[in-house]
């Protein structure tokens, strides 16, 4: 697999089994609870593609990989 550029990453936080974004990459909403389950996060860490729907703006991310700090997606999320 090709190297995923850092522009395609977004940081996340885990709290009590929930996956949060401090800020939505699309609309800027603060403290967004994602639809990602802990099981889906573990799959992403294994390199399995996972989709996330964001409730704030109905944005959608396709996560290609994950590590302990970032989700690596198929689209640029940073400028």
N, CA and C atoms as a LAMMPS dump frame, in Angstrom:
ITEM: TIMESTEP
0
ITEM: NUMBER OF ATOMS
237
ITEM: BOX BOUNDS ff ff ff
-5.0000000000000000e+02 5.0000000000000000e+02
-5.0000000000000000e+02 5.0000000000000000e+02
-5.0000000000000000e+02 5.0000000000000000e+02
ITEM: ATOMS id mol type element x y z
1 1 1 N 0.844 -1.181 0
2 1 2 C 0 0 0
3 1 3 C 0.884 1.237 0
4 2 1 N 0.446 2.269 -0.695
5 2 2 C 1.177 3.529 -0.73
6 2 3 C 1.136 4.203 0.634
7 3 1 N 2.108 5.068 0.853
8 3 2 C 2.154 5.823 2.104
9 3 3 C 1.034 6.865 2.088
10 4 1 N 0.288 6.94 3.166
11 4 2 C -0.802 7.911 3.285
12 4 3 C -0.205 9.222 3.782
13 5 1 N -0.458 10.35 3.082
14 5 2 C 0.118 11.63 3.521
15 5 3 C -0.498 12.111 4.835
16 6 1 N 0.287 12.882 5.592
17 6 2 C -0.178 13.375 6.885
18 6 3 C -1.409 14.277 6.742
19 7 1 N -1.59 14.906 5.592
20 7 2 C -2.771 15.749 5.348
21 7 3 C -4.057 14.94 5.429
22 8 1 N -3.948 13.627 5.31
23 8 2 C -5.114 12.743 5.349
24 8 3 C -5.361 12.157 6.737
25 9 1 N -4.79 12.773 7.76
26 9 2 C -4.985 12.27 9.122
27 9 3 C -5.863 13.205 9.927
28 10 1 N -6.466 12.633 10.969
29 10 2 C -7.231 13.451 11.907
30 10 3 C -7.097 12.831 13.295
31 11 1 N -6.795 13.667 14.316
32 11 2 C -6.644 13.127 15.669
33 11 3 C -8.001 12.77 16.285
34 12 1 N -7.971 11.793 17.151
35 12 2 C -9.186 11.375 17.856
36 12 3 C -8.857 11.136 19.325
37 13 1 N -9.892 11.076 20.132
38 13 2 C -9.764 10.784 21.565
39 13 3 C -10.702 9.641 21.908
40 14 1 N -10.286 8.809 22.85
41 14 2 C -11.146 7.742 23.388
42 14 3 C -11.518 8.106 24.81
43 15 1 N -12.819 8.076 25.108
44 15 2 C -13.302 8.319 26.47
45 15 3 C -14.449 7.366 26.749
46 16 1 N -14.267 6.523 27.732
47 16 2 C -15.308 5.574 28.151
48 16 3 C -15.835 4.73 26.996
49 17 1 N -14.959 4.3 26.112
50 17 2 C -15.375 3.456 25.007
51 17 3 C -15.923 4.201 23.807
52 18 1 N -16.033 5.531 23.888
53 18 2 C -16.521 6.333 22.771
54 18 3 C -15.343 6.982 22.06
55 19 1 N -15.504 7.211 20.754
56 19 2 C -14.473 7.859 19.947
57 19 3 C -14.954 9.262 19.615
58 20 1 N -14.159 10.253 20.016
59 20 2 C -14.502 11.661 19.822
60 20 3 C -13.485 12.355 18.94
61 21 1 N -13.929 13.395 18.223
62 21 2 C -13.039 14.359 17.584
63 21 3 C -13.118 15.631 18.399
64 22 1 N -11.987 16.247 18.678
65 22 2 C -11.996 17.546 19.356
66 22 3 C -12.683 18.576 18.466
67 23 1 N -12.502 18.41 17.153
68 23 2 C -13.123 19.319 16.192
69 23 3 C -13.436 18.55 14.92
70 24 1 N -14.6 18.796 14.341
71 24 2 C -14.983 18.14 13.088
72 24 3 C -14.1 18.666 11.958
73 25 1 N -13.541 17.79 11.123
74 25 2 C -12.694 18.252 10.026
75 25 3 C -13.467 18.973 8.924
76 26 1 N -14.786 18.847 8.904
77 26 2 C -15.594 19.459 7.85
78 26 3 C -16.255 20.767 8.277
79 27 1 N -16.94 20.767 9.422
80 27 2 C -17.704 21.963 9.805
81 27 3 C -17.103 22.719 10.987
82 28 1 N -16.122 22.141 11.676
83 28 2 C -15.487 22.832 12.791
84 28 3 C -16.204 22.694 14.124
85 29 1 N -17.287 21.944 14.168
86 29 2 C -18.015 21.709 15.427
87 29 3 C -17.059 21.116 16.458
88 30 1 N -17.181 21.548 17.704
89 30 2 C -16.301 21.089 18.767
90 30 3 C -16.885 19.866 19.474
91 31 1 N -16.004 18.983 19.964
92 31 2 C -16.351 17.813 20.783
93 31 3 C -17.423 16.949 20.112
94 32 1 N -17.064 16.351 19
95 32 2 C -17.998 15.559 18.197
96 32 3 C -17.846 14.078 18.546
97 33 1 N -18.948 13.471 18.95
98 33 2 C -18.998 12.031 19.187
99 33 3 C -19.187 11.359 17.833
100 34 1 N -18.25 10.49 17.446
101 34 2 C -18.359 9.819 16.151
102 34 3 C -19.206 8.56 16.271
103 35 1 N -19.531 7.999 15.129
104 35 2 C -20.288 6.747 15.104
105 35 3 C -19.367 5.536 15.19
106 36 1 N -18.07 5.764 15.358
107 36 2 C -17.103 4.662 15.371
108 36 3 C -17.137 3.922 16.705
109 37 1 N -17.245 2.616 16.624
110 37 2 C -17.228 1.784 17.831
111 37 3 C -15.784 1.394 18.161
112 38 1 N -15.519 0.993 19.397
113 38 2 C -14.171 0.503 19.731
114 38 3 C -13.756 -0.683 18.871
115 39 1 N -14.712 -1.527 18.497
116 39 2 C -14.407 -2.663 17.64
117 39 3 C -13.972 -2.203 16.244
118 40 1 N -14.661 -1.18 15.714
119 40 2 C -14.306 -0.634 14.403
120 40 3 C -12.926 0.016 14.452
121 41 1 N -12.599 0.667 15.569
122 41 2 C -11.276 1.26 15.716
123 41 3 C -10.204 0.177 15.678
124 42 1 N -10.435 -0.931 16.352
125 42 2 C -9.464 -2.037 16.327
126 42 3 C -9.311 -2.606 14.917
127 43 1 N -10.415 -2.689 14.173
128 43 2 C -10.327 -3.142 12.784
129 43 3 C -9.484 -2.174 11.957
130 44 1 N -9.692 -0.874 12.155
131 44 2 C -8.917 0.134 11.427
132 44 3 C -7.435 0.03 11.771
133 45 1 N -7.127 -0.281 13.02
134 45 2 C -5.729 -0.453 13.416
135 45 3 C -5.094 -1.658 12.72
136 46 1 N -5.933 -2.603 12.298
137 46 2 C -5.457 -3.777 11.567
138 46 3 C -5.437 -3.541 10.055
139 47 1 N -5.836 -2.327 9.621
140 47 2 C -5.801 -1.99 8.202
141 47 3 C -7.08 -2.258 7.448
142 48 1 N -8.176 -2.508 8.158
143 48 2 C -9.468 -2.738 7.527
144 48 3 C -10.168 -1.392 7.356
145 49 1 N -10.707 -1.124 6.147
146 49 2 C -11.416 0.134 5.909
147 49 3 C -12.678 0.201 6.765
148 50 1 N -12.904 1.399 7.345
149 50 2 C -14.069 1.63 8.194
150 50 3 C -14.668 2.987 7.817
151 51 1 N -15.978 3.08 7.742
152 51 2 C -16.645 4.355 7.463
153 51 3 C -17.149 4.974 8.75
154 52 1 N -17.051 6.298 8.83
155 52 2 C -17.555 7.045 9.983
156 52 3 C -18.518 8.105 9.474
157 53 1 N -19.686 8.194 10.083
158 53 2 C -20.632 9.262 9.809
159 53 3 C -20.561 10.256 10.957
160 54 1 N -20.439 11.539 10.612
161 54 2 C -20.359 12.58 11.631
162 54 3 C -21.729 13.228 11.801
163 55 1 N -22.267 13.226 13.011
164 55 2 C -23.632 13.706 13.23
165 55 3 C -23.786 15.22 13.091
166 56 1 N -22.715 15.968 13.24
167 56 2 C -22.809 17.427 13.232
168 56 3 C -23.138 17.986 11.848
169 57 1 N -22.542 17.441 10.818
170 57 2 C -22.73 17.983 9.465
171 57 3 C -23.03 16.895 8.44
172 58 1 N -23.211 15.674 8.937
173 58 2 C -23.462 14.505 8.091
174 58 3 C -22.295 14.208 7.154
175 59 1 N -21.113 14.657 7.557
176 59 2 C -19.912 14.324 6.807
177 59 3 C -19.61 12.844 6.944
178 60 1 N -18.825 12.351 6.007
179 60 2 C -18.492 10.918 6.011
180 60 3 C -17.005 10.759 5.745
181 61 1 N -16.367 9.95 6.57
182 61 2 C -14.951 9.645 6.418
183 61 3 C -14.786 8.162 6.142
184 62 1 N -13.836 7.842 5.273
185 62 2 C -13.426 6.462 5.087
186 62 3 C -12.046 6.331 5.701
187 63 1 N -11.966 5.579 6.776
188 63 2 C -10.709 5.386 7.497
189 63 3 C -9.996 4.186 6.89
190 64 1 N -8.767 4.421 6.432
191 64 2 C -7.972 3.349 5.833
192 64 3 C -7.131 2.624 6.869
193 65 1 N -6.636 3.383 7.849
194 65 2 C -5.799 2.838 8.915
195 65 3 C -5.974 3.707 10.145
196 66 1 N -5.507 3.223 11.275
197 66 2 C -5.54 3.992 12.517
198 66 3 C -4.323 3.628 13.354
199 67 1 N -3.93 4.56 14.192
200 67 2 C -2.936 4.264 15.216
201 67 3 C -3.515 4.765 16.535
202 68 1 N -2.703 4.916 17.557
203 68 2 C -3.224 5.306 18.864
204 68 3 C -3.61 6.78 18.946
205 69 1 N -3.238 7.574 17.944
206 69 2 C -3.516 9.012 17.985
207 69 3 C -4.313 9.531 16.8
208 70 1 N -4.136 8.915 15.627
209 70 2 C -4.712 9.459 14.403
210 70 3 C -5.483 8.412 13.625
211 71 1 N -6.504 8.918 12.899
212 71 2 C -7.182 8.129 11.885
213 71 3 C -6.604 8.557 10.546
214 72 1 N -6.256 7.602 9.694
215 72 2 C -5.665 7.857 8.389
216 72 3 C -6.759 7.606 7.351
217 73 1 N -7.133 8.644 6.603
218 73 2 C -8.286 8.564 5.712
219 73 3 C -7.872 8.608 4.236
220 74 1 N -8.873 8.497 3.369
221 74 2 C -8.632 8.524 1.921
222 74 3 C -8.763 9.924 1.327
223 75 1 N -8.89 10.951 2.179
224 75 2 C -9.024 12.316 1.671
225 75 3 C -8.244 13.291 2.533
226 76 1 N -7.845 14.396 1.944
227 76 2 C -7.101 15.422 2.68
228 76 3 C -8.045 16.134 3.646
229 77 1 N -7.656 16.206 4.905
230 77 2 C -8.469 16.867 5.927
231 77 3 C -7.788 18.113 6.485
232 78 1 N -6.523 18.299 6.143
233 78 2 C -5.745 19.454 6.598
234 78 3 C -5.296 20.26 5.391
235 79 1 N -5.032 21.529 5.633
236 79 2 C -4.539 22.386 4.551
237 79 3 C -3.06 22.503 4.603
